């Protein structure tokens, strides 16, 4: 991905979409089929103006063989995403929503945040429904929690934007 933001989604059993990943510049989509799987079952939706570059799997394979640094960078990226997926499974397996949502906001802030008015603006338009999908929660529950955090000064938010104001407090909630 060259510019913008993209969400990778997969249909859930109940028909709703589950957001699997938010991709930022430098990330890659479709790594699973490019590395050997035949089918890519996810859908990608641009959430801001985006520019993506495409390669056929066999061309990507040839580049990795010719340029070992590309293969190593790809392996690091796949490893990072696997680690994030394992963390998400761990949180979804039983952590309370407060912990899951704090972890998700911190992850997005780290990956797609930019300095803003004394905090970190999550530089991707997100709805309460998006955050609910990413944390396995109901949108109403996410909305209540975000409203409380806003009153407490942990975050600031508006229509389709969130800024982390107190990352230490969110780290404490995540690690509780």
OpenMM code with the backbone's topology and positions (N, CA, C; nanometers):
from openmm import Vec3, app, unit

residues = "UNK UNK UNK UNK UNK UNK UNK UNK UNK UNK UNK UNK UNK UNK UNK UNK UNK UNK UNK UNK UNK UNK UNK UNK UNK UNK UNK UNK UNK UNK UNK UNK UNK UNK UNK UNK UNK UNK UNK UNK UNK UNK UNK UNK UNK UNK UNK UNK UNK UNK UNK UNK UNK UNK UNK UNK UNK UNK UNK UNK UNK UNK UNK UNK UNK UNK UNK UNK UNK UNK UNK UNK UNK UNK UNK UNK UNK UNK UNK UNK UNK UNK UNK UNK UNK UNK UNK UNK UNK UNK UNK UNK UNK UNK UNK UNK UNK UNK UNK UNK UNK UNK UNK UNK UNK UNK UNK UNK UNK UNK UNK UNK UNK UNK UNK UNK UNK UNK UNK UNK UNK UNK UNK UNK UNK UNK UNK UNK UNK UNK UNK UNK UNK UNK UNK UNK UNK UNK UNK UNK UNK UNK UNK UNK UNK UNK UNK UNK UNK UNK UNK UNK UNK UNK UNK UNK UNK UNK UNK UNK UNK UNK UNK UNK UNK UNK UNK UNK UNK UNK UNK UNK UNK UNK UNK UNK".split()
positions = [
    Vec3(0.0841, -0.1163, 0.0000),
    Vec3(0.0000, 0.0000, 0.0000),
    Vec3(0.0892, 0.1234, 0.0000),
    Vec3(0.0606, 0.2166, -0.0901),
    Vec3(0.1435, 0.3367, -0.1003),
    Vec3(0.0898, 0.4509, -0.0141),
    Vec3(-0.0400, 0.4774, -0.0228),
    Vec3(-0.1003, 0.5854, 0.0557),
    Vec3(-0.2395, 0.5447, 0.0995),
    Vec3(-0.2922, 0.6142, 0.2015),
    Vec3(-0.4296, 0.5947, 0.2440),
    Vec3(-0.4458, 0.4945, 0.3556),
    Vec3(-0.5691, 0.4466, 0.3686),
    Vec3(-0.6045, 0.3486, 0.4710),
    Vec3(-0.7096, 0.2546, 0.4139),
    Vec3(-0.6930, 0.1266, 0.4418),
    Vec3(-0.7828, 0.0232, 0.3915),
    Vec3(-0.8173, -0.0701, 0.5062),
    Vec3(-0.9439, -0.1122, 0.5128),
    Vec3(-0.9793, -0.2138, 0.6113),
    Vec3(-1.0030, -0.3458, 0.5380),
    Vec3(-0.9460, -0.4520, 0.5930),
    Vec3(-0.9664, -0.5871, 0.5402),
    Vec3(-1.0786, -0.6496, 0.6217),
    Vec3(-1.1819, -0.6974, 0.5540),
    Vec3(-1.2994, -0.7519, 0.6223),
    Vec3(-1.3304, -0.8922, 0.5715),
    Vec3(-1.4016, -0.9651, 0.6560),
    Vec3(-1.4481, -1.0990, 0.6206),
    Vec3(-1.5894, -1.1131, 0.6754),
    Vec3(-1.6803, -1.1750, 0.5997),
    Vec3(-1.8160, -1.1936, 0.6515),
    Vec3(-1.8159, -1.2862, 0.7729),
    Vec3(-1.8896, -1.2454, 0.8759),
    Vec3(-1.9067, -1.3295, 0.9945),
    Vec3(-2.0221, -1.4260, 0.9694),
    Vec3(-2.0374, -1.5225, 1.0572),
    Vec3(-2.1439, -1.6217, 1.0409),
    Vec3(-2.2823, -1.5582, 1.0442),
    Vec3(-2.2976, -1.4471, 1.1172),
    Vec3(-2.4282, -1.3815, 1.1259),
    Vec3(-2.4533, -1.2844, 1.0104),
    Vec3(-2.3594, -1.2771, 0.9144),
    Vec3(-2.3769, -1.1919, 0.7982),
    Vec3(-2.3100, -1.0565, 0.8084),
    Vec3(-2.2784, -1.0136, 0.9307),
    Vec3(-2.2074, -0.8858, 0.9448),
    Vec3(-2.0623, -0.9040, 0.9034),
    Vec3(-1.9960, -0.7922, 0.8787),
    Vec3(-1.8544, -0.7977, 0.8437),
    Vec3(-1.7690, -0.7857, 0.9694),
    Vec3(-1.6640, -0.8646, 0.9744),
    Vec3(-1.5655, -0.8540, 1.0808),
    Vec3(-1.4422, -0.7869, 1.0223),
    Vec3(-1.3982, -0.6790, 1.0858),
    Vec3(-1.2761, -0.6117, 1.0403),
    Vec3(-1.1571, -0.6883, 1.0946),
    Vec3(-1.0761, -0.7406, 1.0044),
    Vec3(-0.9595, -0.8199, 1.0425),
    Vec3(-0.8350, -0.7348, 1.0593),
    Vec3(-0.8258, -0.6277, 0.9816),
    Vec3(-0.7040, -0.5481, 0.9851),
    Vec3(-0.7303, -0.4106, 0.9268),
    Vec3(-0.6577, -0.3135, 0.9763),
    Vec3(-0.6512, -0.1814, 0.9155),
    Vec3(-0.5128, -0.1691, 0.8552),
    Vec3(-0.5067, -0.1354, 0.7297),
    Vec3(-0.3785, -0.1294, 0.6591),
    Vec3(-0.3414, 0.0148, 0.6303),
    Vec3(-0.2141, 0.0443, 0.6521),
    Vec3(-0.1585, 0.1782, 0.6341),
    Vec3(-0.0493, 0.1722, 0.5278),
    Vec3(0.0008, 0.2876, 0.4849),
    Vec3(0.1113, 0.2866, 0.3889),
    Vec3(0.2270, 0.1993, 0.4378),
    Vec3(0.2786, 0.1182, 0.3457),
    Vec3(0.3854, 0.0246, 0.3795),
    Vec3(0.3347, -0.1151, 0.4086),
    Vec3(0.2061, -0.1284, 0.4422),
    Vec3(0.1480, -0.2606, 0.4665),
    Vec3(0.1182, -0.3278, 0.3331),
    Vec3(0.0961, -0.4581, 0.3391),
    Vec3(0.0557, -0.5284, 0.2189),
    Vec3(-0.0711, -0.6064, 0.2451),
    Vec3(-0.1511, -0.6158, 0.1406),
    Vec3(-0.2755, -0.6925, 0.1429),
    Vec3(-0.2565, -0.8120, 0.0515),
    Vec3(-0.3245, -0.9199, 0.0814),
    Vec3(-0.3173, -1.0358, -0.0069),
    Vec3(-0.1902, -1.1151, 0.0072),
    Vec3(-0.1250, -1.1056, 0.1210),
    Vec3(0.0008, -1.1787, 0.1397),
    Vec3(-0.0220, -1.3289, 0.1431),
    Vec3(-0.1361, -1.3724, 0.1948),
    Vec3(-0.1611, -1.5166, 0.2057),
    Vec3(-0.1619, -1.5827, 0.0684),
    Vec3(-0.2393, -1.5329, -0.0295),
    Vec3(-0.2319, -1.5971, -0.1609),
    Vec3(-0.0963, -1.5768, -0.2282),
    Vec3(-0.0329, -1.4629, -0.2041),
    Vec3(0.0978, -1.4384, -0.2662),
    Vec3(0.2035, -1.5336, -0.2124),
    Vec3(0.1810, -1.5864, -0.0925),
    Vec3(0.2788, -1.6762, -0.0313),
    Vec3(0.2361, -1.8221, -0.0374),
    Vec3(0.1376, -1.8543, -0.1211),
    Vec3(0.1085, -1.9948, -0.1418),
    Vec3(-0.0365, -2.0368, -0.1369),
    Vec3(-0.1238, -1.9616, -0.0695),
    Vec3(-0.2652, -1.9975, -0.0667),
    Vec3(-0.3281, -1.9634, -0.2017),
    Vec3(-0.4248, -2.0428, -0.2427),
    Vec3(-0.4883, -2.0187, -0.3721),
    Vec3(-0.6004, -1.9160, -0.3660),
    Vec3(-0.6634, -1.9033, -0.2501),
    Vec3(-0.7831, -1.8207, -0.2397),
    Vec3(-0.7623, -1.7109, -0.1362),
    Vec3(-0.8067, -1.5904, -0.1700),
    Vec3(-0.8058, -1.4784, -0.0757),
    Vec3(-0.9510, -1.4483, -0.0460),
    Vec3(-0.9972, -1.4875, 0.0715),
    Vec3(-1.1398, -1.4803, 0.1021),
    Vec3(-1.1820, -1.3496, 0.1671),
    Vec3(-1.0904, -1.2577, 0.1887),
    Vec3(-1.1240, -1.1312, 0.2520),
    Vec3(-1.1571, -1.0269, 0.1459),
    Vec3(-1.2204, -0.9205, 0.1910),
    Vec3(-1.2523, -0.8070, 0.1059),
    Vec3(-1.1805, -0.6858, 0.1625),
    Vec3(-1.1340, -0.5986, 0.0768),
    Vec3(-1.0676, -0.4765, 0.1216),
    Vec3(-1.1524, -0.3560, 0.0824),
    Vec3(-1.1712, -0.2656, 0.1781),
    Vec3(-1.2463, -0.1427, 0.1552),
    Vec3(-1.1569, -0.0244, 0.1893),
    Vec3(-1.1437, 0.0690, 0.0971),
    Vec3(-1.0696, 0.1918, 0.1261),
    Vec3(-1.1523, 0.2762, 0.2222),
    Vec3(-1.0906, 0.3223, 0.3304),
    Vec3(-1.1596, 0.4098, 0.4248),
    Vec3(-1.1113, 0.5540, 0.4104),
    Vec3(-1.0146, 0.5740, 0.3237),
    Vec3(-0.9715, 0.7083, 0.2835),
    Vec3(-0.9132, 0.6943, 0.1427),
    Vec3(-0.8875, 0.8058, 0.0781),
    Vec3(-0.8277, 0.8000, -0.0556),
    Vec3(-0.6985, 0.7195, -0.0465),
    Vec3(-0.6863, 0.6165, -0.1284),
    Vec3(-0.5747, 0.5223, -0.1161),
    Vec3(-0.5147, 0.4900, -0.2520),
    Vec3(-0.3874, 0.4545, -0.2491),
    Vec3(-0.3181, 0.4074, -0.3683),
    Vec3(-0.2526, 0.2743, -0.3329),
    Vec3(-0.2928, 0.1692, -0.4022),
    Vec3(-0.2358, 0.0369, -0.3797),
    Vec3(-0.1617, -0.0072, -0.5046),
    Vec3(-0.0548, -0.0785, -0.4845),
    Vec3(0.0238, -0.1312, -0.5950),
    Vec3(0.0020, -0.2812, -0.5995),
    Vec3(-0.0109, -0.3368, -0.7196),
    Vec3(-0.0408, -0.4785, -0.7320),
    Vec3(0.0681, -0.5565, -0.8027),
    Vec3(0.0843, -0.6799, -0.7599),
    Vec3(0.1779, -0.7738, -0.8221),
    Vec3(0.1109, -0.9097, -0.8305),
    Vec3(0.1356, -0.9803, -0.9374),
    Vec3(0.0922, -1.1191, -0.9464),
    Vec3(0.1774, -1.2014, -0.8503),
    Vec3(0.1209, -1.3087, -0.7972),
    Vec3(0.1920, -1.3915, -0.6991),
    Vec3(0.3243, -1.4431, -0.7548),
    Vec3(0.3265, -1.4871, -0.8806),
    Vec3(0.4519, -1.5419, -0.9352),
    Vec3(0.5583, -1.4330, -0.9510),
    Vec3(0.5152, -1.3104, -0.9825),
    Vec3(0.6111, -1.1995, -0.9909),
    Vec3(0.6674, -1.1656, -0.8529),
    Vec3(0.5803, -1.1665, -0.7527),
    Vec3(0.6241, -1.1387, -0.6158),
    Vec3(0.7229, -1.2456, -0.5696),
    Vec3(0.6933, -1.3702, -0.6020),
    Vec3(0.7830, -1.4811, -0.5668),
    Vec3(0.9202, -1.4619, -0.6321),
    Vec3(0.9209, -1.4232, -0.7583),
    Vec3(1.0481, -1.4012, -0.8291),
    Vec3(1.1272, -1.2858, -0.7669),
    Vec3(1.0579, -1.1805, -0.7276),
    Vec3(1.1254, -1.0673, -0.6627),
    Vec3(1.1871, -1.1113, -0.5303),
    Vec3(1.1126, -1.1909, -0.4528),
    Vec3(1.1668, -1.2368, -0.3240),
    Vec3(1.2890, -1.3260, -0.3437),
    Vec3(1.2881, -1.4079, -0.4492),
    Vec3(1.4047, -1.4929, -0.4760),
    Vec3(1.5252, -1.4096, -0.5191),
    Vec3(1.5011, -1.3089, -0.5983),
    Vec3(1.6119, -1.2278, -0.6501),
    Vec3(1.6654, -1.1287, -0.5469),
    Vec3(1.5769, -1.0804, -0.4601),
    Vec3(1.6151, -0.9791, -0.3613),
    Vec3(1.5833, -1.0302, -0.2205),
    Vec3(1.6781, -1.0955, -0.1556),
    Vec3(1.6541, -1.1510, -0.0217),
    Vec3(1.6068, -1.0469, 0.0802),
    Vec3(1.6454, -0.9225, 0.0643),
    Vec3(1.5998, -0.8190, 0.1582),
    Vec3(1.4478, -0.8029, 0.1513),
    Vec3(1.3908, -0.8189, 0.0324),
    Vec3(1.2450, -0.8121, 0.0173),
    Vec3(1.1811, -0.9309, 0.0877),
    Vec3(1.2394, -1.0488, 0.0734),
    Vec3(1.1869, -1.1679, 0.1408),
    Vec3(1.1923, -1.1496, 0.2924),
    Vec3(1.3034, -1.0953, 0.3435),
    Vec3(1.3150, -1.0731, 0.4884),
    Vec3(1.2125, -0.9706, 0.5366),
    Vec3(1.1947, -0.8627, 0.4613),
    Vec3(1.0962, -0.7610, 0.4992),
    Vec3(0.9552, -0.8191, 0.4970),
    Vec3(0.9270, -0.9037, 0.3988),
    Vec3(0.7967, -0.9697, 0.3913),
    Vec3(0.7764, -1.0604, 0.5112),
    Vec3(0.8780, -1.1366, 0.5457),
    Vec3(0.8698, -1.2255, 0.6619),
    Vec3(0.8473, -1.1454, 0.7900),
    Vec3(0.9159, -1.0328, 0.8050),
    Vec3(0.8951, -0.9484, 0.9235),
    Vec3(0.7512, -0.8974, 0.9277),
    Vec3(0.6984, -0.8550, 0.8139),
    Vec3(0.5606, -0.8066, 0.8091),
    Vec3(0.4603, -0.9150, 0.8423),
    Vec3(0.4797, -1.0335, 0.7870),
    Vec3(0.3895, -1.1462, 0.8163),
    Vec3(0.4004, -1.1843, 0.9637),
    Vec3(0.5210, -1.1839, 1.0169),
    Vec3(0.5420, -1.2165, 1.1577),
    Vec3(0.4722, -1.1147, 1.2481),
    Vec3(0.4838, -0.9856, 1.2149),
    Vec3(0.4183, -0.8810, 1.2941),
    Vec3(0.2669, -0.8991, 1.2920),
    Vec3(0.2131, -0.9280, 1.1746),
    Vec3(0.0680, -0.9451, 1.1647),
    Vec3(0.0217, -1.0712, 1.2356),
    Vec3(0.1020, -1.1770, 1.2326),
    Vec3(0.0678, -1.2981, 1.3069),
    Vec3(0.0663, -1.2689, 1.4563),
    Vec3(0.1646, -1.1956, 1.5036),
    Vec3(0.1700, -1.1589, 1.6448),
    Vec3(0.0474, -1.0763, 1.6839),
    Vec3(0.0079, -0.9810, 1.5993),
    Vec3(-0.1110, -0.9004, 1.6263),
    Vec3(-0.2365, -0.9871, 1.6271),
    Vec3(-0.2435, -1.0820, 1.5358),
    Vec3(-0.3594, -1.1719, 1.5310),
    Vec3(-0.3659, -1.2579, 1.6566),
    Vec3(-0.2518, -1.3061, 1.7026),
    Vec3(-0.2494, -1.3866, 1.8246),
    Vec3(-0.2910, -1.3033, 1.9452),
    Vec3(-0.2469, -1.1781, 1.9504),
    Vec3(-0.2868, -1.0898, 2.0594),
    Vec3(-0.4377, -1.0662, 2.0549),
    Vec3(-0.4922, -1.0470, 1.9349),
    Vec3(-0.6359, -1.0250, 1.9210),
    Vec3(-0.7143, -1.1469, 1.9664),
    Vec3(-0.6701, -1.2660, 1.9287),
    Vec3(-0.7378, -1.3890, 1.9724),
    Vec3(-0.7340, -1.3983, 2.1243),
    Vec3(-0.6194, -1.3685, 2.1823),
    Vec3(-0.6050, -1.3734, 2.3277),
    Vec3(-0.7034, -1.2777, 2.3956),
    Vec3(-0.7117, -1.1551, 2.3448),
    Vec3(-0.8030, -1.0573, 2.4040),
    Vec3(-0.9489, -1.0960, 2.3837),
    Vec3(-0.9818, -1.1416, 2.2630),
    Vec3(-1.1209, -1.1766, 2.2343),
    Vec3(-1.1657, -1.3010, 2.3088),
    Vec3(-1.0702, -1.3821, 2.3520),
    Vec3(-1.1044, -1.5081, 2.4184),
    Vec3(-1.1588, -1.4876, 2.5588),
    Vec3(-1.1560, -1.3690, 2.6113),
    Vec3(-1.2107, -1.3547, 2.7450),
    Vec3(-1.1843, -1.2228, 2.8125),
    Vec3(-1.1099, -1.1355, 2.7500),
    Vec3(-1.0836, -1.0063, 2.8123),
    Vec3(-1.2100, -0.9210, 2.8080),
    Vec3(-1.2311, -0.8404, 2.9104),
    Vec3(-1.3472, -0.7506, 2.9077),
    Vec3(-1.3338, -0.6470, 2.7961),
    Vec3(-1.4470, -0.5922, 2.7544),
    Vec3(-1.4481, -0.4962, 2.6442),
    Vec3(-1.3554, -0.3783, 2.6720),
    Vec3(-1.3517, -0.3303, 2.7937),
    Vec3(-1.2651, -0.2170, 2.8274),
    Vec3(-1.1197, -0.2467, 2.7886),
    Vec3(-1.0755, -0.3666, 2.8183),
    Vec3(-0.9382, -0.4074, 2.7867),
    Vec3(-0.9198, -0.4226, 2.6353),
    Vec3(-1.0178, -0.4845, 2.5688),
    Vec3(-1.0087, -0.5051, 2.4238),
    Vec3(-1.0064, -0.3724, 2.3492),
    Vec3(-1.0939, -0.2806, 2.3877),
    Vec3(-1.1028, -0.1524, 2.3179),
    Vec3(-0.9781, -0.0674, 2.3433),
    Vec3(-0.9281, -0.0674, 2.4656),
    Vec3(-0.8047, 0.0067, 2.4948),
    Vec3(-0.6901, -0.0478, 2.4097),
    Vec3(-0.6794, -0.1801, 2.4009),
    Vec3(-0.5733, -0.2420, 2.3207),
    Vec3(-0.5872, -0.2039, 2.1739),
    Vec3(-0.7094, -0.2041, 2.1227),
    Vec3(-0.7316, -0.1711, 1.9820),
    Vec3(-0.6962, -0.0256, 1.9534),
    Vec3(-0.7383, 0.0663, 2.0396),
    Vec3(-0.7069, 0.2075, 2.0177),
    Vec3(-0.5563, 0.2319, 2.0222),
    Vec3(-0.4877, 0.1664, 2.1153),
    Vec3(-0.3422, 0.1820, 2.1240),
    Vec3(-0.2728, 0.1246, 2.0007),
    Vec3(-0.3213, 0.0114, 1.9526),
    Vec3(-0.2636, -0.0494, 1.8325),
    Vec3(-0.2804, 0.0430, 1.7117),
    Vec3(-0.4001, 0.0973, 1.6953),
    Vec3(-0.4256, 0.1872, 1.5823),
    Vec3(-0.3439, 0.3160, 1.5977),
    Vec3(-0.3345, 0.3676, 1.7202),
    Vec3(-0.2556, 0.4894, 1.7436),
    Vec3(-0.1096, 0.4661, 1.7076),
    Vec3(-0.0586, 0.3490, 1.7421),
    Vec3(0.0808, 0.3171, 1.7115),
    Vec3(0.1026, 0.3022, 1.5610),
    Vec3(0.0064, 0.2405, 1.4952),
    Vec3(0.0205, 0.2098, 1.3530),
    Vec3(-0.0175, 0.3272, 1.2633),
    Vec3(-0.1220, 0.4001, 1.3012),
    Vec3(-0.1782, 0.5008, 1.2109),
    Vec3(-0.2019, 0.6348, 1.2797),
    Vec3(-0.1332, 0.6589, 1.3893),
    Vec3(-0.1548, 0.7835, 1.4618),
    Vec3(-0.0593, 0.8928, 1.4184),
    Vec3(-0.1027, 1.0160, 1.4439),
    Vec3(-0.0144, 1.1302, 1.4200),
    Vec3(-0.0379, 1.2314, 1.5317),
    Vec3(0.0661, 1.3062, 1.5678),
    Vec3(0.0518, 1.4054, 1.6750),
    Vec3(-0.0611, 1.5037, 1.6435),
    Vec3(-0.1370, 1.5357, 1.7495),
    Vec3(-0.2508, 1.6254, 1.7307),
    Vec3(-0.2896, 1.6877, 1.8646),
    Vec3(-0.2748, 1.8161, 1.8769),
    Vec3(-0.3259, 1.8925, 1.9909),
    Vec3(-0.2942, 1.8265, 2.1258),
    Vec3(-0.1704, 1.7854, 2.1435),
    Vec3(-0.1296, 1.7255, 2.2702),
    Vec3(-0.1624, 1.5781, 2.2841),
    Vec3(-0.2168, 1.5174, 2.1814),
    Vec3(-0.2499, 1.3752, 2.1852),
    Vec3(-0.2075, 1.3081, 2.0559),
    Vec3(-0.2712, 1.1965, 2.0266),
    Vec3(-0.2449, 1.1232, 1.9030),
    Vec3(-0.3766, 1.1018, 1.8304),
    Vec3(-0.3875, 1.1592, 1.7125),
    Vec3(-0.5067, 1.1417, 1.6300),
    Vec3(-0.4944, 1.0116, 1.5534),
    Vec3(-0.5973, 0.9270, 1.5622),
    Vec3(-0.5995, 0.8045, 1.4826),
    Vec3(-0.6330, 0.8489, 1.3408),
    Vec3(-0.5343, 0.8431, 1.2544),
    Vec3(-0.5450, 0.9015, 1.1211),
    Vec3(-0.6164, 0.8078, 1.0244),
    Vec3(-0.7338, 0.7638, 1.0657),
    Vec3(-0.8182, 0.6781, 0.9829),
    Vec3(-0.9617, 0.7004, 1.0304),
    Vec3(-1.0548, 0.7240, 0.9382),
    Vec3(-1.1931, 0.7453, 0.9815),
    Vec3(-1.2550, 0.6153, 1.0319),
    Vec3(-1.2949, 0.6151, 1.1582),
    Vec3(-1.3533, 0.4960, 1.2199),
    Vec3(-1.4892, 0.5292, 1.2791),
    Vec3(-1.5830, 0.4383, 1.2614),
    Vec3(-1.7137, 0.4520, 1.3245),
    Vec3(-1.7173, 0.3650, 1.4495),
    Vec3(-1.8183, 0.3866, 1.5312),
    Vec3(-1.8381, 0.3003, 1.6490),
    Vec3(-1.8603, 0.1556, 1.6034),
    Vec3(-1.9279, 0.1403, 1.4888),
    Vec3(-1.9520, 0.0064, 1.4346),
    Vec3(-1.8211, -0.0609, 1.3954),
    Vec3(-1.7276, 0.0163, 1.3372),
    Vec3(-1.5965, -0.0392, 1.3028),
    Vec3(-1.5262, -0.0904, 1.4278),
    Vec3(-1.5232, -0.0078, 1.5324),
    Vec3(-1.4562, -0.0483, 1.6565),
    Vec3(-1.5261, -0.1675, 1.7204),
    Vec3(-1.6578, -0.1722, 1.7103),
    Vec3(-1.7313, -0.2872, 1.7636),
    Vec3(-1.6930, -0.4139, 1.6879),
    Vec3(-1.6837, -0.4041, 1.5559),
    Vec3(-1.6448, -0.5192, 1.4744),
    Vec3(-1.5052, -0.5675, 1.5103),
    Vec3(-1.4156, -0.4743, 1.5365),
    Vec3(-1.2769, -0.5098, 1.5657),
    Vec3(-1.2585, -0.5666, 1.7060),
    Vec3(-1.3542, -0.5417, 1.7944),
    Vec3(-1.3408, -0.5874, 1.9329),
    Vec3(-1.4435, -0.6931, 1.9719),
    Vec3(-1.5272, -0.7345, 1.8780),
    Vec3(-1.6267, -0.8369, 1.9081),
    Vec3(-1.7323, -0.7891, 2.0059),
    Vec3(-1.7764, -0.6649, 1.9906),
    Vec3(-1.8713, -0.6061, 2.0848),
    Vec3(-1.9892, -0.5450, 2.0100),
    Vec3(-2.0899, -0.5060, 2.0858),
    Vec3(-2.2034, -0.4343, 2.0284),
    Vec3(-2.1666, -0.2868, 2.0145),
    Vec3(-2.2098, -0.2223, 1.9059),
    Vec3(-2.1787, -0.0799, 1.8880),
    Vec3(-2.2230, 0.0066, 2.0063),
    Vec3(-2.3362, -0.0277, 2.0669),
    Vec3(-2.3856, 0.0503, 2.1809),
    Vec3(-2.2896, 0.0422, 2.2994),
    Vec3(-2.2323, -0.0761, 2.3211),
    Vec3(-2.1364, -0.0930, 2.4311),
    Vec3(-2.0100, -0.0123, 2.4054),
    Vec3(-1.9625, -0.0148, 2.2815),
    Vec3(-1.8438, 0.0633, 2.2447),
    Vec3(-1.8729, 0.2115, 2.2633),
    Vec3(-1.9895, 0.2559, 2.2197),
    Vec3(-2.0267, 0.3966, 2.2299),
    Vec3(-2.0308, 0.4420, 2.3759),
    Vec3(-2.0898, 0.3610, 2.4648),
    Vec3(-2.0954, 0.3953, 2.6075),
    Vec3(-1.9557, 0.4074, 2.6669),
    Vec3(-1.8704, 0.3124, 2.6335),
    Vec3(-1.7346, 0.3127, 2.6866),
    Vec3(-1.6561, 0.4343, 2.6354),
    Vec3(-1.6654, 0.4625, 2.5056),
    Vec3(-1.5957, 0.5784, 2.4496),
    Vec3(-1.6466, 0.7090, 2.5106),
    Vec3(-1.7770, 0.7186, 2.5325),
    Vec3(-1.8331, 0.8395, 2.5945),
    Vec3(-1.7768, 0.8593, 2.7347),
    Vec3(-1.7674, 0.7507, 2.8103),
    Vec3(-1.7098, 0.7591, 2.9449),
    Vec3(-1.5639, 0.8003, 2.9410),
    Vec3(-1.4887, 0.7412, 2.8502),
    Vec3(-1.3468, 0.7758, 2.8374),
    Vec3(-1.3293, 0.9209, 2.7939),
    Vec3(-1.4206, 0.9678, 2.7129),
    Vec3(-1.4130, 1.1081, 2.6697),
    Vec3(-1.4370, 1.2003, 2.7888),
    Vec3(-1.5370, 1.1695, 2.8713),
    Vec3(-1.5641, 1.2500, 2.9908),
    Vec3(-1.4446, 1.2496, 3.0858),
    Vec3(-1.3752, 1.1353, 3.0937),
    Vec3(-1.2601, 1.1219, 3.1835),
    Vec3(-1.1320, 1.1805, 3.1240),
    Vec3(-1.1347, 1.2209, 2.9971),
    Vec3(-1.0185, 1.2820, 2.9341),
    Vec3(-0.9192, 1.1836, 2.8744),
    Vec3(-0.9565, 1.0560, 2.8630),
    Vec3(-0.8667, 0.9570, 2.8037),
    Vec3(-0.8588, 0.9722, 2.6526),
    Vec3(-0.9710, 1.0093, 2.5924),
    Vec3(-0.9788, 1.0261, 2.4473),
    Vec3(-1.0547, 1.1538, 2.4163),
    Vec3(-1.0500, 1.1929, 2.2926),
    Vec3(-1.1376, 1.2955, 2.2382),
    Vec3(-1.1943, 1.2337, 2.1110),
    Vec3(-1.3131, 1.2728, 2.0728),
    Vec3(-1.3716, 1.2111, 1.9536),
    Vec3(-1.4757, 1.3023, 1.8921),
    Vec3(-1.5063, 1.2709, 1.7687),
    Vec3(-1.6097, 1.3405, 1.6937),
    Vec3(-1.6632, 1.2450, 1.5892),
    Vec3(-1.7284, 1.2995, 1.4901),
    Vec3(-1.7857, 1.2144, 1.3849),
    Vec3(-1.6726, 1.1519, 1.3035),
    Vec3(-1.6551, 1.0213, 1.3198),
    Vec3(-1.5580, 0.9394, 1.2462),
    Vec3(-1.4118, 0.9733, 1.2770),
    Vec3(-1.3845, 1.0265, 1.3968),
    Vec3(-1.2453, 1.0463, 1.4370),
    Vec3(-1.2310, 1.0253, 1.5874),
    Vec3(-1.1124, 0.9818, 1.6252),
    Vec3(-1.0788, 0.9595, 1.7662),
    Vec3(-0.9342, 1.0032, 1.7863),
    Vec3(-0.9091, 1.0667, 1.8995),
    Vec3(-0.7733, 1.1030, 1.9389),
    Vec3(-0.7473, 1.0467, 2.0786),
    Vec3(-0.6320, 0.9861, 2.0965),
    Vec3(-0.5911, 0.9361, 2.2279),
    Vec3(-0.5288, 1.0532, 2.3029),
    Vec3(-0.5848, 1.0860, 2.4190),
    Vec3(-0.5356, 1.1961, 2.5017),
    Vec3(-0.4461, 1.1462, 2.6155),
    Vec3(-0.4776, 1.0288, 2.6685),
    Vec3(-0.4039, 0.9768, 2.7840),
    Vec3(-0.3617, 0.8320, 2.7567),
    Vec3(-0.2535, 0.8134, 2.6802),
    Vec3(-0.2119, 0.6769, 2.6467),
    Vec3(-0.1725, 0.5944, 2.7692),
    Vec3(-0.1201, 0.6587, 2.8737),
    Vec3(-0.0829, 0.5838, 2.9949),
    Vec3(-0.2055, 0.5193, 3.0578),
    Vec3(-0.3163, 0.5929, 3.0615),
    Vec3(-0.4396, 0.5370, 3.1177),
    Vec3(-0.4899, 0.4212, 3.0317),
    Vec3(-0.4824, 0.4357, 2.8991),
    Vec3(-0.5255, 0.3261, 2.8114),
    Vec3(-0.4332, 0.2053, 2.8267),
    Vec3(-0.3026, 0.2279, 2.8429),
    Vec3(-0.2108, 0.1159, 2.8675),
    Vec3(-0.2475, 0.0444, 2.9973),
    Vec3(-0.2822, 0.1199, 3.1000),
    Vec3(-0.3223, 0.0588, 3.2277),
    Vec3(-0.4480, -0.0251, 3.2106),
    Vec3(-0.5449, 0.0259, 3.1351),
    Vec3(-0.6678, -0.0501, 3.1104),
    Vec3(-0.6381, -0.1761, 3.0296),
    Vec3(-0.5544, -0.1623, 2.9273),
    Vec3(-0.5198, -0.2772, 2.8429),
    Vec3(-0.4500, -0.3859, 2.9235),
    Vec3(-0.3613, -0.3459, 3.0123),
    Vec3(-0.2781, -0.4416, 3.0849),
    Vec3(-0.3402, -0.4908, 3.2152),
    Vec3(-0.4619, -0.4453, 3.2460),
    Vec3(-0.5271, -0.4831, 3.3731),
    Vec3(-0.5563, -0.6316, 3.3804),
] * unit.nanometer
topology = app.Topology()
chain = topology.addChain("A")
for resn in residues:
    res = topology.addResidue(resn, chain)
    for name in ("N", "CA", "C"):
        topology.addAtom(name, app.Element.getBySymbol(name[0]), res)
